[in-house]
Amino acid sequence: ELSQWLLELNLPTILVSHDFADVVGLADHVAIIEEGSIVQSGSKDQVLRSPASAFAAAFAGINFFPGDASPRGGLTEVHGPGGMVLLSTDTLVGPVGAVVHPWDVSLSEQRLDSSAMNCLRGPVIQVANIGSSTRVTIGSVPPIVAEVTGESVDRLRLVPNRVLYASWKAAGTRLVPRGLEEPRRDPEPA
C-alpha cells in the first residue's frame, strides 16, 4: 500500500526504517545513519554492491570482513580477523572491507575441490527462513552468512551445531576501501 501511495503522490519523501527490506522496496536513494552520522549515501544498488562499513553491510544483510589487502599472484589476498585469509579478483591494497553476498556462498559437508578459492569451516549457528530462501549463519572465524534454498536446508540437514564448509569464488569477494576508524558498535539484531 505504501509504495503505491508514494508513487501516486510523486513527491520527494523521507522514510526512516530499521528494515532493509523496506528500503529495497520503497527507496531510490539511501542514507545509512550510525550513531547520528551518515556513514553512507547512494542508490540502494550502490549500498548493496559496496557497503562502506561493517554497520552498513550488516544493515543490508551482507557479510563484511575488515582486513589488509596485498597482491598475490594475479589476485588480492586479504588478511583479517582470526587469521582469516581471503582471495579476491579486485585490486586494492591496504585497509579494506571484504564484501561477500550471502547468495554467493555455497555450503557443503566436505571441503569442495572446485573453483571456489575461499573456504571457512564452522558449526551452524542459526537457520532463518526469509521467504523464498533461508539464511544460514556459520560460526566460522569470522562468522559468515549464506543464503540457500529450502531444498538445500533439507539435503544438508541444516541444524544447529552441524559443522559445514562455506565456500565462494574469489570473484565473489568484492573489496571496498576502509578508513582507519572502525565502526564503534555492531548493529542490533532485528
C-alpha positions in Angstrom: 0.0 0.0 0.0 2.7 2.5 1.0 4.7 2.0 -2.2 1.6 2.6 -4.4 0.7 5.7 -2.3 4.2 7.1 -2.7 4.1 6.5 -6.5 0.7 8.3 -6.8 1.9 11.3 -4.7 5.1 11.7 -6.8 6.6 13.9 -4.1 10.1 13.8 -2.5 9.7 11.7 0.7 12.0 10.9 3.6 11.2 7.5 5.1 13.0 6.2 8.2 13.3 2.5 8.6 15.3 -0.1 10.5 14.4 -2.8 8.0 16.4 -3.0 4.8 13.5 -4.9 3.1 11.6 -1.6 3.4 14.5 0.3 1.9 14.8 -2.1 -1.1 11.0 -1.9 -1.8 10.5 1.8 -1.3 13.7 3.8 -1.8 15.6 5.2 -4.8 18.3 6.9 -2.7 19.5 5.5 0.7 21.4 7.2 3.6 22.6 4.9 6.3 22.9 6.6 9.7 25.1 5.2 12.5 25.1 7.0 15.9 23.7 10.2 14.4 26.1 10.4 11.4 25.5 9.5 7.8 28.1 6.7 7.1 27.0 6.0 3.5 24.7 7.6 1.0 23.8 6.5 -2.6 21.4 4.3 -4.6 20.2 1.1 -3.0 22.2 -0.8 -5.6 25.4 1.0 -4.6 24.8 0.2 -0.9 24.2 -3.5 -1.8 27.2 -3.7 -4.1 29.7 -1.8 -1.9 28.7 -1.2 1.7 31.0 1.4 3.3 31.3 -0.1 6.7 30.5 -3.2 8.8 27.4 -1.4 10.1 26.1 -0.6 6.6 26.8 -4.2 5.4 25.0 -5.7 8.5 22.1 -3.4 7.9 21.9 -4.7 4.3 22.4 -8.3 5.3 25.8 -8.6 3.7 29.0 -10.3 5.1 31.7 -7.7 5.7 35.2 -8.7 6.8 37.8 -5.9 7.7 41.3 -6.7 6.7 44.5 -5.7 5.0 44.9 -6.4 1.3 48.0 -7.2 -0.7 48.7 -8.6 -4.2 49.3 -12.3 -4.6 49.8 -13.9 -8.0 47.3 -12.0 -10.0 44.7 -11.9 -7.1 44.4 -9.9 -4.0 44.9 -11.6 -0.6 43.0 -10.2 2.4 44.2 -11.0 5.9 41.5 -10.5 8.5 40.2 -11.4 11.9 41.1 -14.8 13.5 43.8 -15.5 10.9 41.3 -15.4 8.1 42.8 -15.2 4.6 40.5 -14.5 1.6 41.2 -14.1 -2.1 39.6 -11.5 -4.4 39.8 -10.6 -8.0 39.6 -6.9 -7.1 42.8 -4.9 -6.9 43.0 -2.8 -3.8 46.0 -2.6 -1.4 45.9 -1.6 2.3 42.9 -1.5 4.7 39.8 -2.9 3.0 36.4 -4.3 3.7 35.9 -7.7 2.0 32.2 -7.8 1.0 30.6 -11.3 0.4 27.0 -11.5 -0.5 25.2 -14.4 1.2 23.8 -15.7 -2.1 27.4 -16.2 -3.4 28.2 -18.6 -0.5 27.8 -22.4 -1.1 27.5 -24.8 1.9 28.8 -28.3 1.9 29.6 -31.2 4.2 33.1 -31.6 2.9 35.6 -29.1 1.5 35.0 -28.9 -2.2 37.6 -29.4 -4.9 36.3 -26.6 -7.1 37.0 -23.1 -8.5 35.8 -21.6 -5.2 39.1 -20.4 -3.7 37.6 -19.1 -0.4 36.5 -21.5 2.3 35.6 -21.2 6.0 34.6 -24.0 8.3 32.3 -24.0 11.4 29.1 -25.1 13.0 25.7 -24.0 12.0 24.7 -21.2 14.5 21.3 -20.1 13.1 18.9 -21.1 10.3 16.3 -18.4 9.5 13.7 -18.6 6.8 13.4 -15.3 4.9 10.6 -16.1 2.5 11.7 -18.0 -0.6 15.2 -18.7 0.8 16.9 -19.4 4.1 19.8 -17.6 5.7 22.3 -19.8 7.5 24.9 -18.4 9.9 28.1 -20.5 10.1 30.1 -20.0 13.3 33.5 -19.9 11.5 36.2 -17.4 12.4 34.9 -14.9 11.5 31.2 -16.0 11.2 29.7 -16.0 7.7 26.1 -15.9 6.4 25.0 -18.0 3.4 21.6 -17.8 1.6 20.3 -21.2 0.4 17.1 -22.8 -0.9 14.7 -24.8 1.2 15.9 -27.9 -0.8 19.4 -27.3 0.4 18.2 -26.9 4.0 16.7 -30.4 3.8 19.5 -32.0 1.8 22.3 -30.7 4.1 20.2 -31.3 7.2 20.9 -27.8 8.5 20.5 -27.9 12.2 22.5 -26.1 14.9 26.0 -27.3 15.6 26.3 -29.3 12.4 29.8 -28.5 11.0 29.8 -27.3 7.4 32.1 -25.6 4.9 31.2 -22.2 3.4 32.8 -21.6 0.0 32.8 -18.9 -2.6 34.8 -17.7 -5.6 37.5 -15.0 -5.5 35.3 -13.1 -7.9 32.6 -13.1 -5.2 34.8 -11.2 -2.7 34.4 -7.5 -3.5 36.8 -5.1 -1.9 35.9 -1.6 -0.7 38.4 0.9 0.8 38.3 1.2 4.5 39.3 4.1 6.7 41.4 3.8 9.8 38.4 4.1 12.1 36.3 1.0 12.7 32.6 1.1 13.5 32.0 1.6 17.2 29.4 -1.0 17.6 27.6 -3.8 15.9 24.0 -3.2 14.7 21.3 -4.5 16.9 19.8 -7.8 15.7 16.4 -7.5 14.0 
